[in-house]
Amino acid sequence: MEDMRYMIMERERRFFSPYAFLTENTRGREIPIEPSSIRTEYQRDRDRIVHSQSFRRLMHKTQVFLAPVGAHYRTRLTHTLEVSQIARTIARGLSLNEDLVEAIALGHDLGHTPFGHAGEEAMQECFSPDFTHYKQSLRVIEKIENNGAGLNLTWEVRDGIVNHTGKCMASTLEGVIVKYADRIAYINHDIDDACAAGILSAEDIPADLIKVLGKTHGQRIDTMVMSLVNASKDRPMITMTDEIQSATDKLRAFLFEAVYKNPIAKGEENKAKELLMQLFHYYVNHPEAMPDTYKTRLGTEDTVERCACDYVSCMTDRAAIEIYRKLFVPEVWRGR
């Protein structure tokens, strides 16, 4: 069976683009482990992520709409799966390392707070202005998962995760693909969800953008993906054609005004932020109430504020609401 791993790596050498990052060139893990007989290192990273508690919690974390009741709204988990699918399609079209792309995509939002970006803003206000979900994703991977032992992922996967958004750029083309796939996914599925919620209609999207990108969800994703593949083919970079990049940026700007800042869609965000900030301050003052996973480094490696931030950030929307209710909302007296 050991030949299978070598066969996969030989296939990479023979069929991948010269700009692909080959698994055999990995910088490895902080803690070396014995190679698998049938899986490459990035396949093992993918599996470690999928089997992690943080990955399972994504199913109950907000994407855009806070703790949505409807079964068909995206959650942070379904967003992650859509990013992975789009990223793999791009990587396959460019003959890059699909396994590396998949591992980065599946792990890119492991550190996202409850209530989406409202939770991120809450931690910035009560813990540190430098708090970001992508830095927290790296912290989850390195310091929190596996009862504090971390997932011990390869350097390239960790690099892709912490650089999947913002101005920073991943060191591999595979990591850059995930950055693009993340944006392609959320722009399009957030339109879908906003239409389902009655906040937006297909007719609201500017006609000039529909003409360039397509009228339907699938058409727009196909246009963006094909633009990336065509513009990046046989080049040591990941980019879109100018026309599609411009239209994509304009569509994203439209979404910020029509959806992300919409008072109906975001009407509960201030409550969510206040809830998380109160939980944070409660655990700062009562660190003994935190689970052992989050307080093991208390007083040695981390401050109480850092541990409280980790605990609150890892909560799901539902857990945060339930814990808040138990801590701060009195129960009615029902008698015997």
C-alpha positions as CSV (number, residue, x, y, z in Angstrom):
1,M,0.0,0.0,0.0
2,E,2.9,2.3,0.5
3,D,3.3,2.5,-3.2
4,M,0.0,4.4,-3.5
5,R,1.4,7.5,-1.8
6,Y,4.4,7.5,-4.1
7,M,2.1,6.9,-7.1
8,I,0.1,10.0,-6.2
9,M,3.2,12.1,-5.9
10,E,4.6,10.7,-9.2
11,R,1.4,11.7,-10.9
12,E,1.8,15.2,-9.5
13,R,5.3,15.4,-11.0
14,R,4.1,14.2,-14.4
15,F,0.8,16.0,-14.8
16,F,0.8,19.1,-12.7
17,S,1.6,22.6,-14.0
18,P,5.2,23.7,-13.5
19,Y,3.7,26.3,-11.2
20,A,1.9,23.8,-9.0
21,F,3.1,23.3,-5.5
22,L,4.1,19.6,-5.3
23,T,3.3,17.7,-2.1
24,E,6.9,16.4,-1.9
25,N,8.1,20.0,-1.5
26,T,6.1,20.7,1.7
27,R,7.9,22.4,4.5
28,G,6.2,19.8,6.7
29,R,4.7,20.0,10.2
30,E,5.9,21.6,13.4
31,I,5.8,18.1,14.9
32,P,7.0,15.5,12.4
33,I,4.9,12.4,12.0
34,E,5.3,9.1,10.1
35,P,4.1,9.3,6.5
36,S,0.9,7.6,5.6
37,S,1.0,4.6,3.3
38,I,-1.9,5.7,1.1
39,R,-2.4,9.4,1.7
40,T,-0.3,12.4,0.9
41,E,0.3,15.1,3.5
42,Y,-2.3,17.5,2.2
43,Q,-4.9,14.7,2.1
44,R,-4.1,14.0,5.7
45,D,-4.6,17.7,6.5
46,R,-8.0,17.6,4.8
47,D,-9.0,14.6,6.8
48,R,-7.8,16.2,10.1
49,I,-9.9,19.3,9.4
50,V,-13.0,17.4,8.4
51,H,-12.9,15.3,11.6
52,S,-12.3,18.3,13.9
53,Q,-14.8,19.7,16.3
54,S,-14.3,23.2,14.8
55,F,-15.4,22.0,11.4
56,R,-18.6,20.4,12.8
57,R,-19.5,23.6,14.7
58,L,-19.6,25.5,11.4
59,M,-23.0,24.1,10.7
60,H,-24.4,26.3,13.4
61,K,-22.5,29.5,12.7
62,T,-23.9,32.4,10.8
63,Q,-23.0,33.2,7.2
64,V,-25.1,36.4,6.6
65,F,-28.4,35.9,8.4
66,L,-28.1,35.5,12.2
67,A,-29.1,32.0,13.4
68,P,-31.5,31.5,10.4
69,V,-34.6,29.4,11.0
70,G,-35.1,28.4,7.3
71,A,-33.4,25.2,6.3
72,H,-32.1,26.5,3.0
73,Y,-30.1,29.5,4.1
74,R,-26.3,29.1,4.0
75,T,-24.4,28.6,7.2
76,R,-20.7,28.8,7.7
77,L,-20.4,25.1,6.9
78,T,-22.3,25.2,3.6
79,H,-20.3,28.3,2.6
80,T,-17.1,26.4,3.3
81,L,-18.2,23.4,1.2
82,E,-19.1,25.8,-1.7
83,V,-15.7,27.5,-1.5
84,S,-14.0,24.0,-1.6
85,Q,-15.9,23.0,-4.7
86,I,-15.2,26.2,-6.5
87,A,-11.5,26.2,-5.5
88,R,-11.1,22.6,-6.6
89,T,-12.7,23.4,-10.0
90,I,-10.2,26.2,-10.5
91,A,-7.2,24.1,-9.4
92,R,-8.2,21.3,-11.7
93,G,-8.6,23.7,-14.7
94,L,-5.1,25.0,-14.0
95,S,-3.5,21.7,-13.2
96,L,-2.6,22.8,-9.7
97,N,-2.6,20.8,-6.5
98,E,-6.3,20.0,-5.7
99,D,-5.5,18.3,-2.4
100,L,-3.7,21.4,-1.1
101,V,-6.5,23.7,-2.3
102,E,-9.1,21.5,-0.7
103,A,-7.4,21.4,2.7
104,I,-7.0,25.2,2.8
105,A,-10.6,25.8,1.7
106,L,-12.1,23.4,4.2
107,G,-10.1,25.0,7.0
108,H,-10.3,28.7,6.0
109,D,-13.1,29.7,8.4
110,L,-12.5,27.4,11.4
111,G,-11.9,30.4,13.6
112,H,-15.0,32.4,12.6
113,T,-17.0,33.7,15.5
114,P,-20.7,33.1,16.2
115,F,-22.9,35.6,14.4
116,G,-20.5,36.1,11.5
117,H,-18.7,39.4,11.1
118,A,-20.8,40.9,13.9
119,G,-19.1,38.5,16.3
120,E,-15.7,39.5,14.8
121,E,-16.5,43.1,15.5
122,A,-17.5,42.3,19.0
123,M,-14.1,40.6,19.7
124,Q,-12.3,43.6,18.2
125,E,-14.1,45.9,20.5
126,C,-13.9,44.0,23.8
127,F,-10.6,42.0,23.2
128,S,-8.3,43.5,20.6
129,P,-8.6,45.6,17.4
130,D,-6.2,43.1,15.8
131,F,-8.7,40.3,16.2
132,T,-9.7,38.8,12.8
133,H,-11.4,35.5,11.9
134,Y,-8.5,34.4,9.7
135,K,-5.9,34.8,12.5
136,Q,-8.3,33.1,14.8
137,S,-8.6,30.2,12.3
138,L,-4.9,29.7,12.6
139,R,-5.0,29.9,16.4
140,V,-7.8,27.2,16.4
141,I,-5.6,25.0,14.3
142,E,-2.5,25.5,16.3
143,K,-3.6,26.1,19.9
144,I,-7.2,25.1,20.5
145,E,-8.2,22.0,18.5
146,N,-7.6,18.5,19.9
147,N,-7.8,19.7,23.5
148,G,-5.1,22.3,23.0
149,A,-2.7,20.1,21.1
150,G,-3.7,21.5,17.7
151,L,-4.1,19.7,14.4
152,N,-0.4,19.9,13.4
153,L,-1.1,20.8,9.8
154,T,1.5,21.4,7.1
155,W,3.0,24.9,6.7
156,E,1.4,25.5,3.3
157,V,-2.1,24.8,4.5
158,R,-1.7,27.0,7.5
159,D,-0.2,29.7,5.3
160,G,-3.2,29.5,2.9
161,I,-5.7,29.7,5.8
162,V,-4.3,32.8,7.5
163,N,-3.9,34.6,4.1
164,H,-7.2,33.8,2.6
165,T,-8.6,37.3,2.9
166,G,-7.4,40.9,3.3
167,K,-4.3,42.3,1.7
168,C,-2.0,39.4,2.5
169,M,-1.3,36.8,-0.2
170,A,-0.7,33.1,0.3
171,S,2.8,31.8,-0.6
172,T,1.3,29.2,-3.0
173,L,-0.9,29.6,-6.0
174,E,-3.2,27.1,-4.4
175,G,-3.7,29.4,-1.4
176,V,-4.4,32.3,-3.7
177,I,-7.1,30.2,-5.5
178,V,-8.9,29.8,-2.2
179,K,-8.8,33.6,-1.7
180,Y,-10.6,34.1,-5.0
181,A,-13.0,31.1,-4.5
182,D,-14.1,32.5,-1.1
183,R,-15.1,35.7,-2.7
184,I,-16.8,34.0,-5.7
185,A,-18.8,31.8,-3.3
186,Y,-20.0,34.4,-0.9
187,I,-20.9,37.0,-3.5
188,N,-23.1,34.6,-5.3
189,H,-24.7,32.6,-2.5
190,D,-25.4,35.8,-0.5
191,I,-27.4,37.1,-3.5
192,D,-29.2,33.8,-3.5
193,D,-30.0,34.0,0.2
194,A,-31.0,37.6,0.1
195,C,-33.4,36.9,-2.7
196,A,-34.9,34.0,-0.7
197,A,-35.3,36.3,2.3
198,G,-37.1,38.9,0.2
199,I,-34.4,41.5,0.8
200,L,-33.3,41.5,-2.8
201,S,-34.8,40.4,-6.1
202,A,-33.0,39.4,-9.3
203,E,-34.2,42.6,-10.9
204,D,-32.3,44.7,-8.4
205,I,-28.9,43.6,-9.7
206,P,-27.6,46.2,-12.1
207,A,-28.3,45.3,-15.7
208,D,-24.8,46.0,-16.8
209,L,-23.4,43.5,-14.3
210,I,-25.9,40.8,-15.4
211,K,-24.9,41.3,-19.0
212,V,-21.3,40.7,-18.2
213,L,-21.5,38.0,-15.4
214,G,-24.8,36.3,-16.1
215,K,-28.4,36.3,-14.9
216,T,-28.4,33.2,-12.7
217,H,-26.4,32.0,-9.7
218,G,-24.7,29.2,-11.8
219,Q,-24.0,31.5,-14.8
220,R,-22.2,34.0,-12.6
221,I,-20.1,31.4,-10.9
222,D,-19.2,29.8,-14.2
223,T,-18.2,33.2,-15.7
224,M,-16.0,34.1,-12.8
225,V,-14.3,30.7,-12.6
226,M,-13.7,30.5,-16.4
227,S,-12.3,34.0,-16.2
228,L,-9.8,32.9,-13.6
229,V,-8.8,29.8,-15.5
230,N,-8.4,31.6,-18.8
231,A,-6.4,34.5,-17.4
232,S,-4.2,32.3,-15.2
233,K,-3.5,29.4,-17.6
234,D,0.3,28.8,-18.0
235,R,1.2,31.8,-15.8
236,P,2.8,31.9,-12.3
237,M,-0.1,33.9,-11.0
238,I,-3.8,33.8,-10.3
239,T,-5.9,36.5,-11.8
240,M,-9.1,37.4,-13.5
241,T,-9.6,39.1,-16.9
242,D,-10.0,42.8,-16.4
243,E,-13.6,43.0,-17.5
244,I,-14.8,40.2,-15.2
245,Q,-12.7,41.4,-12.3
246,S,-14.2,44.9,-12.6
247,A,-17.8,43.5,-12.8
248,T,-17.1,41.2,-9.8
249,D,-15.8,44.1,-7.7
250,K,-18.9,46.2,-8.6
251,L,-21.2,43.3,-7.8
252,R,-19.6,43.0,-4.4
253,A,-19.9,46.8,-3.8
254,F,-23.6,46.5,-4.7
255,L,-24.0,43.7,-2.2
256,F,-22.5,45.8,0.6
257,E,-25.1,48.5,0.1
258,A,-28.1,46.3,-0.7
259,V,-27.5,43.4,1.7
260,Y,-24.5,43.6,4.1
261,K,-25.6,47.1,5.4
262,N,-29.4,46.4,5.0
263,P,-31.2,47.3,8.3
264,I,-33.6,44.3,7.8
265,A,-30.8,41.8,7.3
266,K,-28.6,43.3,10.0
267,G,-31.3,44.4,12.5
268,E,-30.2,42.0,15.2
269,E,-26.5,42.5,14.9
270,N,-26.1,45.0,17.7
271,K,-27.9,42.6,20.0
272,A,-25.6,39.8,18.9
273,K,-22.5,42.0,19.5
274,E,-23.7,43.0,23.0
275,L,-24.5,39.4,23.8
276,L,-21.0,38.2,22.9
277,M,-19.3,41.1,24.7
278,Q,-21.2,40.3,27.9
279,L,-20.2,36.7,27.6
280,F,-16.6,37.8,27.1
281,H,-16.6,40.0,30.2
282,Y,-18.3,37.3,32.3
283,Y,-15.6,34.7,31.5
284,V,-12.8,37.3,32.1
285,N,-14.3,37.7,35.6
286,H,-15.1,34.0,36.1
287,P,-12.4,32.1,34.3
288,E,-13.1,29.0,36.3
289,A,-16.4,28.6,34.4
290,M,-14.6,28.0,31.1
291,P,-14.0,24.5,29.9
292,D,-10.5,23.1,30.5
293,T,-9.6,23.3,26.8
294,Y,-9.7,27.1,27.0
295,K,-8.1,27.7,30.3
296,T,-5.2,25.2,30.3
297,R,-2.8,28.0,29.3
298,L,-4.2,30.5,31.7
299,G,-1.4,32.3,33.6
300,T,1.3,30.5,31.7
301,E,1.0,31.2,28.0
302,D,-2.2,33.3,27.7
303,T,-4.0,36.0,29.6
304,V,-7.5,35.5,30.9
305,E,-8.8,37.8,28.1
306,R,-7.1,35.7,25.5
307,C,-8.7,32.5,26.9
308,A,-12.1,34.1,27.2
309,C,-11.9,35.3,23.6
310,D,-11.0,31.8,22.4
311,Y,-14.0,30.3,24.2
312,V,-16.6,32.8,23.1
313,S,-15.2,32.8,19.5
314,C,-15.5,29.0,19.3
315,M,-19.2,29.0,20.3
316,T,-21.9,28.4,17.8
317,D,-24.8,30.9,17.4
318,R,-27.1,28.6,19.3
319,A,-24.6,27.9,22.1
320,A,-23.9,31.6,22.7
321,I,-27.6,32.3,22.9
322,E,-28.3,29.4,25.3
323,I,-25.3,30.2,27.5
324,Y,-26.3,33.8,27.7
325,R,-29.8,32.9,28.6
326,K,-28.6,30.6,31.4
327,L,-26.2,33.3,32.8
328,F,-28.3,36.4,32.4
329,V,-32.0,35.7,31.9
330,P,-33.9,34.7,35.0
331,E,-36.2,31.7,34.9
332,V,-39.8,32.2,35.9
333,W,-40.9,30.6,39.2
334,R,-43.3,27.7,38.5
335,G,-43.6,26.4,42.0
336,R,-43.8,22.7,42.9
